[in-house]
């Protein structure tokens, strides 16, 4: 078995059609392949970081995200800057910047090699035959939604690092003061998030305003708040009562605070949704391109932690995640968990641990085999592989996608 990831990505881009390349003479597909080849062939950490930002830039340029406003890239770079400098003051902290690029590539590979995933995704993007404004070019709707979900799913990680730093210092102080059995606890609460969640009515061009509400009237009631929008998608995807899931999502901040926990996925989803809202509204674009694809991507972002910590607990008690309920969210959880190779450690304890530095991957005949490799040749990674498999199987109904799923 070998590392087939780049070959699978090439297969994806060979089949991909990009609207602006076909109709406007752009070279996005060529730029993607060039950037990805440079990334996978990186020879050192600094070079890998440089090539990673190229992939962020190519994607953002292909989908008009940095045409007049590069703040989404500024936030990604700030996340990288923050975790490199602040992460050393925590016990457990590893890279999320390069990690997100690897998650992106892994998702492309699984999508192109798994026909049953593509079939579920194609059904999902129409949202029960409600939505017809998706990209009709081959595989492009997946590239668009997946790119947003995977590349920006950890954009709020600095908030979580801040809590880790405070917790680490309070533990240190408590132990020095003889409070080993009564460690001081900390929580981080963002007090004015209600204002951040609000989405004033969009001001699209007149023809878009009329077209949008004629096609999609349900958004007249729920289009003014980020949490309500995501609750609407979760309700429809998982068959949960809307008012119940909306109430739980509003109460999640208090729940995090009481548990001394920060879910960076929750805040990442809110940040990405709010940023895209500003972009679409500012340029008076068709709201259809926001309320379905962007909402789909950010709901995937919130799901990558919230499914385990929210939906699988009271009052919902959801069972393991079936891929067909929300293919994009399922894929993000899967790829986020699998992507555990080559992540630069920053935290004090993580610097002392042995993590996999490379991987081999084979996806064939609806089966996935994943092997973690280590720089120390005599290191036995069996326990790591078993733990990873157990973690994934606790949250995901893996057989809803794969006939066979092996981690070694």
C-alpha positions as CSV (number, residue, x, y, z in Angstrom):
1,X,0.0,0.0,0.0
2,X,1.2,3.5,-0.8
3,X,0.1,7.1,-0.3
4,X,-2.3,7.7,-3.1
5,X,-3.7,11.0,-1.9
6,X,-2.2,13.2,-4.6
7,X,-3.2,10.7,-7.3
8,X,-6.8,10.7,-6.0
9,X,-6.8,14.6,-6.0
10,X,-5.5,14.6,-9.6
11,X,-8.4,12.2,-10.5
12,X,-10.8,14.7,-8.9
13,X,-9.5,17.7,-10.8
14,X,-9.2,15.8,-14.1
15,X,-13.0,15.2,-13.9
16,X,-13.8,18.6,-12.5
17,X,-15.5,21.4,-14.5
18,X,-15.2,25.0,-13.3
19,X,-17.7,27.4,-14.6
20,X,-15.4,30.4,-14.8
21,X,-12.7,28.4,-16.6
22,X,-15.2,27.3,-19.2
23,X,-17.1,30.5,-19.7
24,X,-14.6,33.3,-18.7
25,X,-11.2,31.9,-19.7
26,X,-9.9,31.6,-16.2
27,X,-7.3,29.0,-15.1
28,X,-8.5,27.9,-11.7
29,X,-8.3,24.2,-12.3
30,X,-4.7,24.5,-13.5
31,X,-3.9,26.7,-10.5
32,X,-5.4,24.2,-8.0
33,X,-3.3,21.3,-9.4
34,X,-0.2,23.4,-9.4
35,X,-0.7,24.5,-5.8
36,X,-1.6,21.0,-4.5
37,X,1.4,19.4,-6.2
38,X,3.7,22.0,-4.5
39,X,2.0,21.3,-1.2
40,X,2.4,17.5,-1.2
41,X,6.0,17.8,-2.4
42,X,7.0,20.2,0.3
43,X,10.3,19.3,1.8
44,X,10.2,21.1,5.1
45,X,7.8,22.8,7.5
46,X,8.4,26.4,6.3
47,X,7.9,25.3,2.6
48,X,4.7,23.4,3.6
49,X,3.3,26.5,5.2
50,X,4.0,28.6,2.1
51,X,2.4,26.0,-0.1
52,X,-0.6,25.7,2.2
53,X,-1.4,29.4,1.9
54,X,-1.3,29.1,-1.9
55,X,-4.2,26.5,-1.7
56,X,-6.2,28.8,0.5
57,X,-5.5,31.7,-1.9
58,X,-6.4,29.6,-5.1
59,X,-9.7,28.5,-3.6
60,X,-10.6,32.0,-2.3
61,X,-9.7,33.5,-5.7
62,X,-11.7,30.9,-7.6
63,X,-14.9,31.7,-5.6
64,X,-14.7,35.5,-5.5
65,X,-13.9,35.5,-1.8
66,X,-10.9,37.8,-2.1
67,X,-12.0,39.9,-5.1
68,X,-12.5,43.0,-3.1
69,X,-12.0,41.8,0.5
70,X,-9.2,39.5,1.7
71,X,-10.3,39.4,5.4
72,X,-11.1,35.7,5.2
73,X,-7.4,35.0,4.4
74,X,-6.4,37.5,7.1
75,X,-8.4,35.5,9.7
76,X,-6.8,32.2,8.6
77,X,-3.3,33.7,8.8
78,X,-4.1,35.1,12.3
79,X,-5.2,31.6,13.4
80,X,-1.8,30.3,12.3
81,X,0.1,33.2,13.9
82,X,-1.9,32.8,17.2
83,X,-1.4,29.1,17.6
84,X,2.3,29.2,16.7
85,X,2.9,31.8,19.5
86,X,0.2,31.1,22.0
87,X,0.2,27.3,21.6
88,X,3.5,27.0,23.4
89,X,1.8,28.2,26.6
90,X,-0.6,25.3,26.6
91,X,-0.2,21.7,27.5
92,X,-1.9,20.2,24.4
93,X,-1.9,22.1,21.1
94,X,-1.1,21.1,17.5
95,X,-1.3,22.8,14.1
96,X,-4.7,23.6,12.5
97,X,-3.4,25.6,9.5
98,X,-1.8,22.9,7.5
99,X,-4.2,20.4,9.0
100,X,-7.2,22.1,7.3
101,X,-5.5,21.9,3.9
102,X,-4.9,18.2,4.4
103,X,-8.6,17.8,5.5
104,X,-9.6,19.5,2.3
105,X,-7.5,17.1,0.1
106,X,-8.6,14.0,2.0
107,X,-12.2,15.0,1.3
108,X,-11.6,15.4,-2.4
109,X,-10.1,11.9,-2.5
110,X,-13.0,10.2,-0.7
111,X,-15.6,12.1,-2.8
112,X,-14.0,11.0,-6.1
113,X,-13.3,7.4,-5.1
114,X,-16.7,6.7,-3.5
115,X,-19.6,6.6,-5.9
116,X,-22.2,6.1,-3.1
117,X,-21.0,9.3,-1.4
118,X,-21.4,11.3,-4.6
119,X,-24.9,10.0,-5.1
120,X,-25.9,11.0,-1.6
121,X,-24.2,14.4,-2.0
122,X,-26.0,15.1,-5.3
123,X,-29.4,14.3,-3.6
124,X,-28.5,16.5,-0.6
125,X,-27.6,19.6,-2.6
126,X,-31.1,19.9,-4.0
127,X,-32.4,20.0,-0.4
128,X,-35.4,17.8,-1.1
129,X,-35.8,19.2,-4.6
130,X,-36.2,22.7,-3.2
131,X,-32.9,24.2,-4.4
132,X,-31.9,24.4,-8.1
133,X,-29.3,27.2,-8.1
134,X,-26.3,25.0,-7.5
135,X,-23.4,24.7,-9.9
136,X,-24.3,22.4,-12.9
137,X,-20.7,22.0,-13.8
138,X,-19.3,18.5,-12.9
139,X,-18.3,18.2,-9.2
140,X,-18.0,22.0,-8.8
141,X,-20.8,22.3,-6.2
142,X,-18.9,19.8,-4.0
143,X,-15.6,21.7,-4.4
144,X,-17.3,24.9,-3.5
145,X,-19.2,23.7,-0.4
146,X,-16.4,21.4,0.8
147,X,-13.7,24.0,0.3
148,X,-15.5,26.4,2.6
149,X,-16.3,23.7,5.2
150,X,-12.9,22.1,5.3
151,X,-10.5,25.0,4.9
152,X,-12.2,27.3,7.4
153,X,-13.6,24.8,10.0
154,X,-11.0,25.8,12.6
155,X,-10.9,29.5,12.0
156,X,-12.0,30.3,15.6
157,X,-9.4,28.1,17.2
158,X,-7.7,31.1,18.9
159,X,-10.7,31.4,21.2
160,X,-10.1,27.8,22.4
161,X,-6.4,28.4,22.8
162,X,-7.1,31.3,25.1
163,X,-9.1,29.1,27.4
164,X,-6.3,26.4,27.3
165,X,-3.7,29.1,28.2
166,X,-5.8,30.3,31.2
167,X,-6.5,26.7,32.3
168,X,-2.8,25.8,32.1
169,X,-1.8,28.9,34.2
170,X,-4.5,28.3,36.8
171,X,-3.4,24.7,37.2
172,X,0.2,25.8,37.7
173,X,-0.9,28.4,40.3
174,X,-3.2,26.0,42.1
175,X,-0.5,23.3,42.4
176,X,2.1,25.7,43.7
177,X,-0.4,26.9,46.3
178,X,-1.2,23.4,47.5
179,X,-4.5,23.1,45.8
180,X,-3.8,19.9,43.9
181,X,-7.2,18.5,44.6
182,X,-9.1,21.7,44.0
183,X,-7.7,23.2,40.9
184,X,-9.0,26.7,40.0
185,X,-11.3,26.5,37.0
186,X,-11.8,29.0,34.1
187,X,-14.4,29.7,31.5
188,X,-14.5,32.0,28.5
189,X,-17.8,33.7,27.6
190,X,-18.4,36.0,24.6
191,X,-21.0,38.3,26.1
192,X,-22.3,40.2,23.0
193,X,-22.6,37.3,20.6
194,X,-26.3,38.1,20.1
195,X,-25.3,41.1,18.0
196,X,-22.8,39.1,16.0
197,X,-25.5,36.5,15.2
198,X,-28.0,39.0,13.9
199,X,-28.3,39.2,10.1
200,X,-30.2,42.3,8.9
201,X,-32.2,41.8,5.8
202,X,-30.1,41.5,2.7
203,X,-30.1,44.3,0.1
204,X,-29.7,42.4,-3.2
205,X,-30.4,43.8,-6.6
206,X,-34.1,44.1,-7.2
207,X,-34.3,41.1,-9.6
208,X,-32.6,38.9,-7.1
209,X,-34.8,40.1,-4.3
210,X,-37.9,39.2,-6.2
211,X,-36.5,35.9,-7.5
212,X,-35.2,34.7,-4.1
213,X,-38.3,35.1,-2.1
214,X,-40.5,33.7,-4.8
215,X,-38.4,30.6,-5.0
216,X,-37.5,30.2,-1.3
217,X,-40.2,31.9,0.9
218,X,-39.3,30.0,4.1
219,X,-36.3,32.3,4.6
220,X,-38.6,35.3,5.1
221,X,-39.1,34.1,8.7
222,X,-35.7,32.6,9.6
223,X,-33.2,34.7,7.6
224,X,-32.3,37.2,10.3
225,X,-30.2,35.1,12.7
226,X,-27.2,32.8,12.2
227,X,-28.2,30.2,14.8
228,X,-31.8,30.0,13.5
229,X,-30.6,29.4,10.0
230,X,-28.3,26.5,11.1
231,X,-31.1,25.2,13.4
232,X,-33.4,25.1,10.3
233,X,-30.9,23.0,8.4
234,X,-30.2,20.6,11.3
235,X,-34.0,20.2,11.9
236,X,-34.6,19.3,8.3
237,X,-31.5,17.0,7.9
238,X,-32.0,15.0,11.1
239,X,-35.7,15.2,11.7
240,X,-35.4,17.3,14.9
241,X,-38.1,19.7,16.1
242,X,-37.0,23.1,14.9
243,X,-37.9,25.0,18.1
244,X,-36.1,22.4,20.2
245,X,-32.8,22.5,18.3
246,X,-33.0,26.3,18.0
247,X,-33.4,26.6,21.8
248,X,-30.5,24.2,22.4
249,X,-28.1,26.1,20.1
250,X,-29.0,29.4,21.8
251,X,-28.2,27.7,25.1
252,X,-25.0,26.2,24.0
253,X,-22.8,29.1,25.0
254,X,-24.1,28.8,28.6
255,X,-23.5,25.1,28.5
256,X,-19.9,25.6,27.3
257,X,-19.3,28.0,30.1
258,X,-20.6,25.8,32.8
259,X,-18.5,22.9,31.5
260,X,-15.3,25.1,31.3
261,X,-15.2,24.3,27.6
262,X,-15.0,26.2,24.3
263,X,-16.3,24.6,21.1
264,X,-14.2,26.3,18.4
265,X,-16.5,24.7,15.7
266,X,-19.5,26.6,17.1
267,X,-17.7,30.0,16.8
268,X,-16.0,29.1,13.5
269,X,-19.4,28.5,12.0
270,X,-20.7,31.8,13.3
271,X,-17.7,33.7,12.0
272,X,-17.7,32.2,8.5
273,X,-21.4,32.6,8.1
274,X,-21.3,36.3,9.3
275,X,-18.4,37.0,7.0
276,X,-20.1,35.5,4.0
277,X,-23.3,37.4,4.8
278,X,-21.3,40.6,4.7
279,X,-19.7,39.7,1.4
280,X,-22.9,38.7,-0.4
281,X,-24.9,41.7,1.0
282,X,-22.1,44.2,0.2
283,X,-22.0,43.1,-3.5
284,X,-25.8,42.7,-3.8
285,X,-25.5,39.1,-5.0
286,X,-28.2,36.6,-5.3
287,X,-29.2,35.5,-1.8
288,X,-29.7,32.0,-3.1
289,X,-26.0,31.6,-3.2
290,X,-25.7,32.3,0.5
291,X,-28.7,30.7,2.1
292,X,-28.1,27.3,0.6
293,X,-24.4,26.5,-0.2
294,X,-22.9,28.7,2.5
295,X,-25.4,27.7,5.1
296,X,-24.7,24.0,4.2
297,X,-21.0,24.5,4.7
298,X,-21.2,26.4,8.0
299,X,-23.7,23.9,9.3
300,X,-21.1,21.2,8.5
301,X,-18.5,23.3,10.5
302,X,-20.8,23.5,13.6
303,X,-21.5,19.7,13.3
304,X,-17.9,18.7,13.4
305,X,-18.0,19.0,17.2
306,X,-21.6,19.7,18.0
307,X,-22.9,16.4,16.8
308,X,-20.8,14.6,19.4
309,X,-21.1,17.1,22.3
310,X,-24.7,18.4,21.5
311,X,-26.8,16.1,19.4
312,X,-25.6,12.8,20.9
313,X,-26.6,14.0,24.4
314,X,-29.8,15.2,26.0
315,X,-32.3,16.1,24.9
316,X,-31.7,14.7,21.5
317,X,-29.8,11.5,22.2
318,X,-29.0,11.0,18.5
319,X,-27.4,7.7,17.4
320,X,-24.3,7.5,15.4
321,X,-24.2,9.9,12.4
322,X,-25.6,8.4,9.2
323,X,-23.9,9.9,6.2
324,X,-27.1,10.3,4.3
325,X,-28.5,12.8,6.8
326,X,-25.9,15.4,6.1
327,X,-23.1,14.1,3.7
328,X,-21.0,17.3,4.1
329,X,-21.0,17.3,7.9
330,X,-20.3,13.5,8.0
331,X,-17.3,14.0,5.7
332,X,-15.9,16.8,7.7
333,X,-16.0,14.8,11.0
334,X,-14.4,11.8,9.2
335,X,-11.6,13.7,7.6
336,X,-10.9,15.9,10.6
337,X,-10.4,12.8,12.7
338,X,-8.3,10.9,10.1
339,X,-6.0,13.9,9.5
340,X,-3.6,13.2,12.3
341,X,-0.3,12.9,10.4
342,X,2.3,15.6,10.1
343,X,0.7,18.0,12.5
344,X,3.3,20.3,14.2
345,X,3.0,20.1,18.0
346,X,3.1,23.3,20.1
347,X,1.8,22.3,23.5
348,X,4.3,21.3,26.2
349,X,2.9,17.7,26.5
350,X,2.4,17.3,22.8
351,X,6.0,18.1,22.1
352,X,7.0,15.0,24.1
353,X,4.6,12.7,22.4
354,X,5.1,10.6,19.2
355,X,2.6,11.3,16.5
356,X,2.4,9.9,13.0
357,X,4.3,11.9,10.4
358,X,3.0,10.3,7.2
359,X,0.3,8.0,6.0
360,X,-0.7,5.6,3.3
361,X,-4.2,5.6,1.9
362,X,-6.1,3.3,-0.4
363,X,-9.7,3.8,-1.4
364,X,-11.1,1.1,-3.7
365,X,-14.3,-0.7,-4.3
366,X,-16.1,1.2,-1.5
367,X,-13.4,0.3,1.0
368,X,-10.9,2.6,2.7
369,X,-7.6,1.4,4.3
370,X,-5.6,4.0,6.2
371,X,-2.1,3.4,7.6
372,X,-0.3,5.8,9.9
373,X,3.5,5.9,9.6
374,X,6.1,7.2,12.1
375,X,9.5,8.8,11.9
376,X,10.7,6.4,14.6
377,X,10.9,3.1,12.7
378,X,10.5,0.9,15.8
379,X,7.5,2.8,17.1
380,X,4.4,0.6,17.5
381,X,1.4,2.7,16.4
382,X,-1.1,-0.1,17.0
383,X,-2.7,1.6,20.1
384,X,-3.0,4.9,18.2
385,X,-4.7,3.2,15.3
386,X,-7.1,1.3,17.5
387,X,-8.0,4.4,19.5
388,X,-8.6,6.4,16.3
389,X,-10.9,3.7,14.9
390,X,-12.8,3.6,18.2
391,X,-13.2,7.4,18.3
392,X,-14.6,7.5,14.7
393,X,-16.9,4.6,15.2
394,X,-18.4,6.1,18.4
395,X,-19.7,9.1,16.4
396,X,-20.1,8.0,12.8
397,X,-22.0,5.1,11.3
398,X,-19.1,4.2,9.1
399,X,-20.9,1.5,7.2
400,X,-23.3,4.1,5.9
401,X,-20.4,5.1,3.6
402,X,-17.9,2.2,3.5
403,X,-18.3,-1.5,3.0
404,X,-14.9,-1.9,4.8
405,X,-13.1,0.7,6.9
406,X,-9.6,-0.2,8.2
407,X,-7.1,1.9,10.2
408,X,-3.6,0.4,10.9
